[in-house]
């Protein structure tokens, strides 16, 4: 018995020695989980997809899109009008949860869903030759993401944003918007120059599917947008960067940057604007319409876009989501709803007592082709590029003719609608005829350019950009609504206040930043470039 026990333990010991030797020799290989992420197995393309997709809206039922882009942006800019009571932007009311939605909470929002993943891509690909293009596309996307955040709030965490894992920076400092813009310009220019047509494939790119030529033109168009933001505060820098990108920006609607959504995956893959405007969260489908300001301007010039982007009688009943298949796109009967109205029953406030009112279905809704759940979210377009080049030419006599760029911008702002849906297509001949009938006038050039930019970004449903360009340019001249109890003394808001919960998370940094805001940390305060 003892012999058997001894032999058994001797065998176990021998096996242990042999295994121990083997483990020592091949320890790294054997003890590396083949399915775990690590320096050799991590593919940053997957995270790039996440950051790009989240730029079009939060995974938490699109709350940033719903609250920032639509509830506030669309109505402040009089693209949309609504009598839905919680759409605070229409009446310039302050709802701190809504103005904070784009920044986000500890679980969702731009810093969590966009900044953190794009910083991961940038940092994990830094210095790696096999990911050179991925790294530089990510740098461009990072600039796109953070430029919107600073445009909405002003001084924000930038240089230390998303660096918690890499630098153990959990209370990031707030960088001045002036320094942020200097770095944004540098980053986009460097990244654009470093892109290599013959380099690595960017397989996680859901915007251009890895087309490096398009990314180069996109980055230079973004550089132009960033530069023109500075026309009020640093005209020399604006002009300098505008000159750098002449001849390098988008060359046609095929360069338009957008994400095409689908229905096959989770809710996150669906079009965020559509989810809201189709009534997934309330009665936005029935009570939110194109504004009177928007429709009237299109009617004034018999703009061919009117018969494509606007329809009446889309929803016939208040409850339910069923669209009327016999909606009417006749441009002659389109009617915008005035902003600043409600359902209170009070004279002068209730839209049902307004002279324009007949019924809610008679007010114009966005064309269903613009609201497909598997439709597109536009990020930047050739038309925007041409309008900005027209302004650069008008201001500084650089980059060719302002009239030529304006005409190109106007035509492409009309013909691009086909990218929403084939039924929204307007022919090149129609666009050419309209542009010829409404030629550029240098005497009112800046107003013409930026009014068309406003119309275009409204049809893109990109009210973030509509608001930014209006604050920068002052055009079109919008008549503010004056609603009882508003938070701005009857003026159109200029920025979003910082989230109130930042005081608990990053109090000292937030307090210091808030003290520097011209006009204070409120809706009427101003970001640095909005002087």
N, C-alpha and C positions, 0 to 999 in steps of 0.2 A: 504494500500500500504506500509506504514511504517512498519507495522507488518510483512508483507511478506518479506520486505528487511531485517529486523532484523533477522527473522528466517533463511533466506538464509545465512547471514553472520555468524550467530551462528553455523550453521551446518558446514560451511567451517572451522571455528575456531576449532570446536570439532574434525573434521577429521585431521586438522593440528596437534593438540595436540597428538592425537593417533598415527599418523605417526611419529611425532617427537620422541615420547617415544620409538616406535619400532626401529627407526633408531639409536637412542642412544644405545639401548640395543644390536642390531646386526649390528652395523655400519661397522665393518671390513668385515663380511661375505657378506653383501648386496652390499658394495661398492668395492668389488673385481671383476674385469672383469674375468669371468670364462674362456675366451679364450685367455687372455693375458699371456705372459710369466712372471713368478715371481719365487721366491725361492721355492715355492711348486709345481709349474706346469711345470717348465723348464726341459726338458729332454736333457741332454748333448749329448746323443747318436747321435742326428741329426747333431749337429755341428761337432762331430768327423768324421762323414761321409764326410762332406764338406771339412774338412782339409785334410783327406786322399785322396780324389778325386782330390783336387786342387794341391796336391803334384805331380801329374802326368802331370800338365800343366795348364796354365792360362785359365780362362773363356773367355778372350779376344782373340779368335782365336789362342790360344796356343802360344802367342808371346814369352813367356819365353822358352818354349820347342824349338820352331822354331829358336830363336836367340841364346840362350845359349847352348842348347844340340846339335843342328844340325849345324847351321851356323858356330858357333865357335868350340864347343867341338869335333864334329865328324871329321871335316877337319883338325884341329890342330893335332889331334891324328892319322890322316891318316887312319881312318876307312872308311870314305867317301872321295870322290873327286868330285869337281864340277867346271863347267865353268859359273855358274850363277853369274853375275857380283856383286850382292850385298851380296854374301856369303863371307864376309870379312875375316873370320877365315882361309880360304884356302890359303890366301896370306899374313896373319899376318898384315892385315890392321886394323886400329882402327875406329870402328863405335861406338861412345859413346852411341847412342840410343840402340844399340844391346847389348853391354856389360852391360848396365844398366838394361836390360829387366828383368833379373831374380830378381834383387832387387825390381824393380817395380816403379810405379808412385803413385800418390795419389788415383788411382782407381783400379789398378791391380798390380800383381806381388806377390812375395813370402811373403813379410811382410804384405800385405793386405789380400791375399787370403789363406795363409797357417798359418803364425805366429799368426795373430789376432784370428782366430777361435780356434786354438789349445790352445792358452793361455786362451781363454774363457772356454774351457772344463776343463783345469787343475785348474783354479781358482774357477770355480763354483762347482767343486766336492771336493774341498779340505776339509778334515775333515768330509765328509759325508759317513757313513758306507755303505749306500745302493748303493754307487757308487765307492767303493774301486777299483774294477778292471778297471772300466772306467777311473778313475783318473790315475791309473798307466800305462795303455795302452796309455793314452794321454801324459803322461810324456815321454814315450819312443818315441812316434811320434814327440813330440816337439823336442827331441834331434836329431832325424833323420832329421827333417826340418832345424833346425838351424845349424847342422853340415855341411850341404851342403852350406848354405849361407856363413859361415865363411871360408869354404874350397875354395870358389870362390873368396872372397874379402879380407879375412884376419881379422883384428880387425873390429868388427861390433857391432851394438846395440844387446845386448843379455839379460842381467839381467833386463833391463827396457823395452825390446821389447814387444809390445802388451799390455803394462800396462797403457795405457792412461786412460781407464775407471776406473781402479782399484786404480791407484796412481796419476792420473792427471799428468802423465809424457809424455809430448808432444814433448820434444826434448831429446830423450833417449841418454844416454852416450854410447860411443863406448868402449866395454870391450876388453881387450887384448886377442888375440887368445889363449895365454897360459892359462889365467884364464878361458876362455870359455871351453877349453878342459878339464881342471880339473873339472869343474862343469858338463860337459857332462858325463864324466866317473862316477862321483858320482851319478848323476840322474838316469842313465840307470841301474847301479848296484842296487841302492835302489829300483827302480820301479820293476825291475825283481824279487827281493827277496820278494816284497810285493804282487805279484800276487797270487791269491788264486783259486785253481781249483774248490773249492766249493763255491766261492763267487758269486757276482752279474754277470748277463749276459751282455756282451758287444754287444748289439743289433745293434749298429751303425757301427760296424767294417766291412768294405768291403774288407779287406785284408785276414783275417783268419776266418771271420764269428764267432768271439767270442771264438775261440779255445785257451784257456789259455796256454795249453801245448806248442802250436806252438809259442805263444807270448813269452814264457820264452826262448825258443830256439832262436827265432829271436833276442831278446834283448841281449842275450849272444853273438850272432854272431855280432851284431852291436857293442857291447863292444869290441870285438876282432878287428873289423875294426878300431874303434877309437883309440885303443891302438897301433895298427901297424902304424898308421899315425905318431907316435912319434918316430920312429926308428932313425931318423936323429938327433933329438934334446933332447930326454929324454928317452934313451934306457932302463934305470932301470924301469921307470913307464910302458913303453911298455911291458917289460918282465913280470912285476908284474901282470898286468891285463890279459895278455895272459895266465898266469898260472891259474888265477882265473876261467877262463871259460872252461878250458880243461874238456871234457866230458859233457859239457852243451850246446854245439852249435847245429846247424842243423844236422839232422841225415840222410837226403835223399832229393831227389827232391820233395817229397811231402811237405816238409817244405818250399819250395821256396815261397817268398813273391811277390805277384803280384796283380794287380787290373784288373779284367775282365770288359771291357767296353761294352756298348750296343748302339743301334741306336734308342731306343724307346723314349729317353728323348731329352733334348736340346743338342746343340752342345757340351756342356761341358762334356757330358757322353761318347763321342766318343774318340777313341784312338788318342792322340795328334800327335805322330810320324807319324801315318798313314795319318792324315789330311794333313800334310805338304808333305810327300813323295808320296802321291797320286796326288799331283798337285793342291790342293785346293787353294793355294795362288799364284801360278805362274807355272813355268815350271821345278820345282824340279824333277818331275817324269821322265822327258826325259833327263835332263842334270846332274843329281846327281847320282853317281855310287859308287860301292865299289872301294876303292883305289887300286892302283897297289901294294902298300906295303902289304895290307891285303890279297889280292888274291894270290900274289906270295908266301907269307909265308905258306898259306894253301896248295898250290901246291907242295912246297918243300918236304913236308912229306906225300903227298897223303892223307891228312886229310879228313875223311869221311864227315865232316861238309860242305866241299866245294860243294858237289852235292846237298845239301839241302838249304843252305842260299843264294846261288847265281844262277842267271839265266840270259841268254842273250835273246835279241829280245823280251823283255817284252813290250816296247813301240816302235812302228814302225814309228810314225810320230811325228814331233815336237809339233804340236798343238793338243789339245784334250787330253782326259784322258782314252781313251779306251785301255785296256790291250789286248795284243795278247794272245789268249788262247793256242796257239801252241808255247809258249816260250820254251826255251831249257835249261835244268838243267844239261846237260852233263858236268861233271867236267873238262873234257879234253879241252873244248873250252872256259872256263871261263877266262875273261881278265879284270884286274883292270885298271882304268884310272889313269894316273899320277896326282899328286897334283901340284898346282901352275901354272896351265895352264888357258888360256882364249880363246876368239874368236876374238882377236884383228887383226889377219892377220899378226902379226909381227913374224918373224922367231925366234924360240927358246921359244916363249911364246904361240903361238896358238896351241892348242892341235891337230888340224887337220893336222899340219905339224910334229907331233910326229911320230916316227917310229912305235909305237903301233897302230896308228889310222887306222881304215878302215871305220867304221861308228859308230855313237853313239849307235845304238841298239846292236852292237857287244860287247860293254862294259857291264860288269856284274851289274845287279840291284839286290836289295834284293828280295828274294823269296816273291811272293804275300801272302803266308801264314803267313809271318811276319808282314804284313801291313794291316790286316783286321781292318776295322773301329770298329768292335766289338771284336777285339782281346785283347791282354793283354799288360800291361806295367809292366815290371819286376822291382822290388825294391831291392831285395837282394836274393842270391841263396846259395844253399848248396855247389856248386862248388867254389864260392868265399870263403866260410868258410874253405873249405879244403885246398885251395891254401894258405890262411893266416896261417892256422895251419902248413902247410908244411914249410912255411918260419920261423915260430916260432921254429919249430923243428930244422931246418937248422942253425938258428942263435944261439940258446941257448940250444939245445939238451933237449927240454922239450916236453911233450905231445905225445910221441911215435915217430914213424919213419917218417922222411921227405918224404922218397920214397913212403910209404904207403899213406900218405895224398895227395901227388902229384898225384898218380895214381887215387885215388878216385875223386879228383878234376877234372882231365882230363876226366875220364869216365862220370861223371855227367854233365860236360860242353858239352859233345856230346849228351847224351841221353835226356837232359832237353828240347831240341828243340821241342819235341812232345807237350809240353805245349803251344806252339804257334798254332800248327795245326797238326793233325794226319798225314798229308802227309810229315811232316818234321821229323817223327820218325826215329831214328836209334837204332837198337837193342843193347841190353847189350852185346851180343857176339861180334858184330862188334866193339863196344867201347873197350871191353876187348882185342881184338886182336890188335887194334891200340895202346893201352896203353902198351901192352907187347912189341910191336915192337919199341916203342919209350920210353925206360925206363929212370927213373930219374938218373941224374949224379950229385953227390954232388959237383964235381969240378966246375960245372957251374950252381949250384942249384938255386941261386937267380935269375939269368937270365932266366932259364927255367920256374920257377914258375911265374915270373911276365910277361913274354912274353905270357904264357898261360892265365894269368889274363887279359891281354890286348885283346887277341883274344876273350875271353869269354865275357867281358863287351861290346866289339864291337857287338857281335852277340845278346846281350841283348838290343842293341841300347841305352845303358846307357853310353853315352860318357862323362857325368860329372864324373863318377867313373873311367872311362878309363883315363881321364886327371889327376885326383887326384892321382891315383896309379902310373902313369908314373912319375909325379913330385916327388913322394916320393921315388920310387925305381930306377928310371933312365932306366928302361927296358920296352919295347924293345928299342934298340938304333935306334932312328929315324933320318934320314937325313933331315934336314930342307930344305924347299924351299926358294929360294932367288928370290923375285919378286920385280920389280922396285917400289920404293916409299913405301915399307913396313915400319911398325912402330916399328920394333924390331931389326933392323940391321941384319935381316936374322936368328934370333933365334926363337925357338918355344915359344910362350907366356907362362907366369907362373901364371898370375892372371888377374882378371878383375879390371879395375879402378873403383873408387867410382862414382856413378851417379853425373853428374854435378849439377842437381837441388837440391842435398843435401845441397849445399852451401847456398841456400836460405832458406831451411827448418830447417837445423840443423848445420849451418855453423861452429860455434866454435868447436863443437865436431868433425865434419868431418875434419876440418883443423888440429886439434891436432892429430887425428888418421893418416891422410895422411903423416904427418911429420915423423912418426915413421916407415914407410914402408921401408924395406931394398930394395934399388933400385928405390924407388920413386913410386908415385901413377900412375902407368902406366902398360902396358902389360908385361913389363920385370921386374917389381917389384916382391917381393917374400913374401908369407905368412910366418908366424912364423915357421911352421913345415917344410917348404921347404928350408932348409939351404944347 
